[in-house]
């Protein structure tokens, strides 16, 4: 299959996906859990791919993704709250300092740029660290930035520890899919470019990459800043999904969840990160919910089914996945039309081979 046919098939598949989502919205009630999974899954897919760009393709172990999402979420919220609603939102800070609102697309880009700017400033000292030290430094940054954004002295801008609300949100599942899809496509283009090959060379062997003329610090910084940009955009999408923003929600547990998604999907696989994002959200938000509800059948209390049991089962499932798929669901493989067609052809080829063997006998 040539490159042109692959592009045509991909465009048809994307168009079919959006038509399917459009029809779903016209068919199912808006309160369906399926839409929660699709919206949140699309947002987490973007931030997981952005972390994979850093951890999986460049070999930098960073744990600051929640901090960059926080910056993106706050930037979007601060610059999109309508001026007439600011007195109500910033009720303890005289309506705040900023008294204008930007269009949503501009605010989304600004959210990414704000996160990228912080990443550049943080990257100057921390990207000289390696391995666990870099992870600890970036995790510390995420915790510090969360505390700073709740500081009352910054209240006229961030609203202190109070909620930011009344900013534009999305109701259609098409919006997060469109934004995340565009961003992930840009990341894939970057990975397949000469910069992406330089990232992979650094991941495989820094000394050999440097000997080949690749500037380690420049490319690490580039990967770190770009990853943070898309984490900022995903933070803005998360703010739109939740309709409110508060710094206390962006805890280190959020980074661990994203890291878990990347590991389960496969470190170094964009397809794996996307798949595992939807599976992770579906399991944690929907499929295992019944385990938290106390169940009584004919006066008999079903043991173990109570609040909190869902997390126990969820942890066991994750352990099983890690044990049986040590490289993640996809490993370092990616989706390809050739592989998909081969998957469908396999049973037919086996059947034809079996018939041929029987006829020969």
C-alpha positions as CSV (number, residue, x, y, z in Angstrom):
1,X,0.0,0.0,0.0
2,X,1.6,3.3,-1.0
3,X,1.7,6.5,1.0
4,X,-1.1,8.2,-0.9
5,X,-3.6,5.3,-0.2
6,X,-2.6,5.3,3.5
7,X,-3.4,9.0,3.7
8,X,-6.8,8.6,1.9
9,X,-7.7,5.7,4.2
10,X,-6.7,7.7,7.3
11,X,-8.8,10.7,6.2
12,X,-11.8,8.4,5.6
13,X,-11.4,6.8,9.0
14,X,-11.2,10.2,10.7
15,X,-14.3,11.5,8.9
16,X,-16.1,8.2,9.8
17,X,-15.2,8.7,13.4
18,X,-16.6,12.2,13.6
19,X,-19.8,11.2,11.8
20,X,-20.1,8.3,14.3
21,X,-19.6,10.7,17.3
22,X,-22.1,13.1,15.8
23,X,-24.7,10.4,15.4
24,X,-24.0,9.2,19.0
25,X,-24.8,12.7,20.3
26,X,-28.1,12.6,18.4
27,X,-29.0,9.2,19.7
28,X,-27.9,8.8,23.3
29,X,-28.9,11.1,26.2
30,X,-26.3,13.8,27.0
31,X,-25.9,12.3,30.6
32,X,-24.7,8.9,29.2
33,X,-21.4,7.8,30.8
34,X,-20.1,7.0,27.3
35,X,-19.7,10.7,26.7
36,X,-17.8,11.2,29.9
37,X,-15.4,8.5,28.9
38,X,-15.0,9.9,25.4
39,X,-14.5,13.5,26.5
40,X,-12.1,12.7,29.3
41,X,-10.4,10.0,27.3
42,X,-9.6,12.4,24.5
43,X,-8.1,14.9,27.0
44,X,-6.0,12.3,28.7
45,X,-4.9,10.9,25.4
46,X,-3.4,14.2,24.5
47,X,-1.5,14.6,27.8
48,X,-0.4,11.0,27.7
49,X,1.0,11.4,24.2
50,X,2.8,14.6,25.3
51,X,4.4,12.7,28.2
52,X,5.3,9.8,25.9
53,X,7.1,12.3,23.7
54,X,9.3,13.1,26.6
55,X,9.6,9.8,28.4
56,X,9.1,7.3,25.6
57,X,10.8,9.0,22.6
58,X,13.4,11.2,24.3
59,X,14.2,9.1,27.3
60,X,13.6,11.9,29.8
61,X,11.9,10.8,33.0
62,X,9.7,13.8,33.9
63,X,6.9,13.9,36.5
64,X,5.8,17.5,36.0
65,X,2.9,17.0,33.7
66,X,0.2,17.9,36.3
67,X,2.0,21.2,36.9
68,X,2.0,22.2,33.3
69,X,-1.7,21.2,33.0
70,X,-2.4,23.4,36.0
71,X,-0.7,26.4,34.2
72,X,-2.7,25.7,31.0
73,X,-6.0,25.4,32.9
74,X,-5.5,28.6,34.9
75,X,-4.3,30.6,31.8
76,X,-7.3,29.5,29.8
77,X,-9.7,30.3,32.7
78,X,-8.2,33.6,33.6
79,X,-8.3,34.9,30.0
80,X,-11.8,33.7,29.0
81,X,-14.0,34.7,32.0
82,X,-16.3,37.4,30.6
83,X,-15.7,40.9,32.1
84,X,-19.3,41.1,33.4
85,X,-18.8,37.9,35.4
86,X,-15.4,38.8,36.9
87,X,-16.9,40.7,39.9
88,X,-18.8,37.6,40.9
89,X,-15.9,35.1,40.3
90,X,-13.2,37.4,42.0
91,X,-15.6,38.4,44.8
92,X,-12.7,38.5,47.4
93,X,-10.3,40.4,45.1
94,X,-12.5,43.3,43.7
95,X,-13.1,41.7,40.3
96,X,-9.4,40.9,39.7
97,X,-6.8,42.7,37.6
98,X,-7.7,41.4,34.1
99,X,-10.8,42.9,32.7
100,X,-11.0,41.5,29.2
101,X,-11.7,38.1,27.6
102,X,-9.9,36.4,24.7
103,X,-11.6,34.1,22.2
104,X,-11.4,30.4,23.0
105,X,-8.9,29.4,20.3
106,X,-6.5,32.2,21.3
107,X,-6.8,31.3,24.9
108,X,-6.1,27.6,24.1
109,X,-2.9,28.5,22.3
110,X,-2.0,31.0,25.1
111,X,-2.5,28.1,27.7
112,X,0.1,26.0,25.8
113,X,2.5,28.9,25.4
114,X,2.3,29.8,29.1
115,X,3.1,26.1,30.0
116,X,5.9,26.1,27.4
117,X,7.4,29.3,28.9
118,X,7.5,27.8,32.4
119,X,9.0,24.6,31.0
120,X,11.8,26.6,29.3
121,X,12.6,28.4,32.5
122,X,12.5,25.3,34.6
123,X,14.3,23.3,31.9
124,X,17.4,25.6,32.1
125,X,18.6,24.1,35.4
126,X,16.8,20.8,35.7
127,X,17.5,19.3,32.2
128,X,21.1,19.0,33.3
129,X,19.9,16.3,35.7
130,X,19.3,12.7,34.6
131,X,17.0,9.8,35.5
132,X,15.4,9.9,39.0
133,X,16.9,13.3,39.8
134,X,15.1,14.9,36.9
135,X,11.9,13.1,37.9
136,X,12.2,14.4,41.5
137,X,13.0,18.0,40.3
138,X,10.0,18.1,37.9
139,X,7.7,16.6,40.6
140,X,8.9,19.3,43.0
141,X,8.1,21.9,40.4
142,X,4.6,20.7,40.0
143,X,4.0,20.8,43.8
144,X,5.5,24.3,44.1
145,X,3.5,25.7,41.2
146,X,0.3,24.3,42.8
147,X,1.1,26.1,46.1
148,X,2.0,29.4,44.3
149,X,-1.3,29.5,42.4
150,X,-3.2,29.2,45.6
151,X,-1.2,32.0,47.3
152,X,-3.6,34.8,48.3
153,X,-1.1,37.5,47.2
154,X,-1.7,36.3,43.6
155,X,-5.5,36.3,44.3
156,X,-6.2,39.3,41.9
157,X,-4.9,37.1,39.1
158,X,-5.5,33.4,40.2
159,X,-8.4,34.0,42.6
160,X,-6.2,32.4,45.4
161,X,-7.6,29.1,46.7
162,X,-11.1,29.9,45.3
163,X,-12.6,28.4,42.2
164,X,-12.3,30.0,38.8
165,X,-15.6,29.5,36.9
166,X,-18.0,31.0,34.4
167,X,-15.5,30.6,31.5
168,X,-16.6,29.0,28.2
169,X,-16.8,25.2,28.2
170,X,-17.7,22.6,25.6
171,X,-20.8,20.4,25.5
172,X,-20.1,18.4,22.4
173,X,-17.7,15.5,22.4
174,X,-16.5,16.6,18.9
175,X,-14.6,19.6,20.4
176,X,-12.1,17.7,22.6
177,X,-11.7,15.1,19.8
178,X,-10.9,17.8,17.3
179,X,-8.4,19.7,19.4
180,X,-6.7,16.6,20.8
181,X,-6.6,15.0,17.3
182,X,-4.9,18.0,15.8
183,X,-2.4,18.2,18.6
184,X,-1.6,14.5,18.5
185,X,-1.2,14.7,14.7
186,X,1.3,17.5,15.2
187,X,3.3,15.4,17.8
188,X,3.3,12.4,15.3
189,X,4.7,14.7,12.6
190,X,7.4,15.9,15.0
191,X,8.3,12.3,15.9
192,X,8.6,11.4,12.3
193,X,10.8,14.4,11.4
194,X,14.5,14.8,11.8
195,X,13.9,16.2,15.3
196,X,12.1,13.0,16.3
197,X,14.9,10.9,15.0
198,X,17.3,13.0,17.1
199,X,15.1,12.5,20.2
200,X,15.2,8.7,19.6
201,X,19.0,8.8,19.2
202,X,19.3,10.6,22.6
203,X,17.0,8.0,24.1
204,X,19.1,5.1,22.8
205,X,22.6,6.4,23.6
206,X,23.4,10.0,24.6
207,X,27.1,9.6,24.0
208,X,26.7,8.2,20.5
209,X,24.1,10.9,19.7
210,X,26.4,13.6,20.8
211,X,29.3,12.1,18.8
212,X,27.0,12.3,15.7
213,X,26.7,16.0,16.2
214,X,23.3,16.2,18.0
215,X,23.1,18.9,20.6
216,X,21.8,17.1,23.7
217,X,20.7,20.1,25.7
218,X,19.0,21.8,22.7
219,X,17.0,18.7,21.7
220,X,16.1,17.8,25.3
221,X,14.9,21.4,25.9
222,X,12.9,21.3,22.6
223,X,11.2,18.0,23.6
224,X,10.6,19.3,27.1
225,X,9.0,22.6,25.9
226,X,6.9,21.0,23.2
227,X,5.7,18.3,25.6
228,X,4.7,21.0,28.1
229,X,3.0,23.1,25.5
230,X,0.6,20.2,24.7
231,X,0.2,19.4,28.4
232,X,-0.9,23.1,28.8
233,X,-3.5,22.7,26.0
234,X,-4.8,19.5,27.6
235,X,-5.0,21.4,31.0
236,X,-7.2,24.0,29.3
237,X,-9.4,21.2,27.8
238,X,-9.7,19.7,31.3
239,X,-10.8,23.0,32.7
240,X,-13.5,23.3,29.9
241,X,-14.6,19.7,30.7
242,X,-14.8,20.3,34.5
243,X,-16.2,23.9,34.0
244,X,-14.3,25.0,37.1
245,X,-10.6,25.3,38.0
246,X,-8.9,24.9,41.4
247,X,-5.2,24.3,41.9
248,X,-5.8,21.6,44.6
249,X,-7.2,19.3,41.9
250,X,-3.8,19.1,40.1
251,X,-2.1,16.8,42.6
252,X,0.9,14.5,41.9
253,X,-1.7,11.6,41.7
254,X,-2.7,13.1,38.4
255,X,0.8,12.8,37.0
256,X,1.0,9.2,38.3
257,X,-2.3,8.4,36.5
258,X,-0.9,9.8,33.2
259,X,2.4,7.9,33.7
260,X,0.3,4.7,34.3
261,X,-1.6,5.3,31.1
262,X,1.7,5.7,29.2
263,X,3.2,2.5,30.7
264,X,0.1,0.4,30.1
265,X,-0.2,1.6,26.5
266,X,3.5,1.1,25.8
267,X,6.4,3.5,26.3
268,X,7.2,4.8,22.8
269,X,3.8,4.2,21.2
270,X,1.4,7.0,20.4
271,X,-1.3,4.5,19.5
272,X,-0.8,2.7,22.9
273,X,-1.2,5.9,24.8
274,X,-4.4,6.8,23.0
275,X,-5.9,3.3,23.5
276,X,-4.9,3.0,27.2
277,X,-6.3,6.5,27.9
278,X,-9.8,5.5,26.9
279,X,-9.5,2.1,28.6
280,X,-8.2,3.7,31.8
281,X,-11.0,6.2,31.9
282,X,-13.7,3.7,31.1
283,X,-12.5,1.3,33.8
284,X,-12.1,4.0,36.5
285,X,-15.1,6.1,35.7
286,X,-17.7,3.6,34.3
287,X,-17.2,-0.2,34.0
288,X,-16.1,-0.7,37.6
289,X,-18.5,1.8,39.3
290,X,-20.9,-1.0,40.4
291,X,-18.2,-2.3,42.7
292,X,-18.6,0.8,44.9
293,X,-22.4,0.2,45.4
294,X,-23.6,-1.9,48.3
295,X,-25.7,-4.7,46.8
296,X,-28.4,-6.6,48.7
297,X,-30.0,-9.7,47.1
298,X,-33.1,-11.1,48.9
299,X,-31.8,-9.6,52.2
300,X,-28.2,-10.9,51.6
301,X,-25.5,-8.4,51.6
302,X,-23.0,-9.2,48.8
303,X,-19.6,-9.2,50.5
304,X,-16.9,-6.7,49.5
305,X,-19.1,-4.6,47.3
306,X,-18.9,-1.2,49.0
307,X,-17.3,2.2,48.6
308,X,-13.6,1.9,47.8
309,X,-13.7,-1.7,46.5
310,X,-13.5,-0.4,42.9
311,X,-10.0,0.9,43.4
312,X,-8.9,-2.4,44.8
313,X,-10.1,-4.3,41.7
314,X,-8.8,-1.6,39.5
315,X,-5.3,-2.0,41.0
316,X,-5.4,-5.8,40.6
317,X,-6.4,-5.3,36.9
318,X,-3.4,-2.9,36.4
319,X,-1.1,-5.4,38.1
320,X,-2.3,-8.2,35.8
321,X,-1.9,-6.0,32.7
322,X,1.7,-5.1,33.7
323,X,2.5,-8.8,34.5
324,X,1.2,-10.2,31.2
325,X,2.1,-7.2,28.9
326,X,5.5,-6.1,30.3
327,X,6.0,-3.8,27.3
328,X,2.5,-2.4,27.5
329,X,-0.5,-3.2,25.3
330,X,1.3,-1.9,22.1
331,X,4.9,-2.1,23.1
332,X,6.7,0.3,20.8
333,X,4.4,-0.6,17.8
334,X,2.1,1.9,16.1
335,X,-1.2,1.5,14.2
336,X,-0.7,0.8,10.5
337,X,-3.2,-0.1,7.8
338,X,-0.9,-2.9,6.7
339,X,-1.0,-4.4,10.1
340,X,-4.8,-4.0,10.4
341,X,-5.4,-5.6,7.0
342,X,-3.0,-8.4,7.9
343,X,-4.9,-9.0,11.1
344,X,-8.2,-9.6,9.2
345,X,-6.4,-11.7,6.5
346,X,-4.8,-14.0,9.1
347,X,-7.9,-16.2,9.9
348,X,-8.7,-16.5,6.2
349,X,-5.1,-17.5,5.3
350,X,-5.2,-20.1,8.1
351,X,-8.5,-21.5,6.8
352,X,-7.2,-21.6,3.2
353,X,-4.1,-23.3,4.4
354,X,-6.1,-25.9,6.3
355,X,-8.3,-26.6,3.3
356,X,-5.3,-26.9,1.0
357,X,-3.7,-29.4,3.4
358,X,-6.9,-31.5,3.6
359,X,-7.2,-31.5,-0.2
360,X,-3.6,-32.5,-0.6
361,X,-4.2,-35.5,1.7
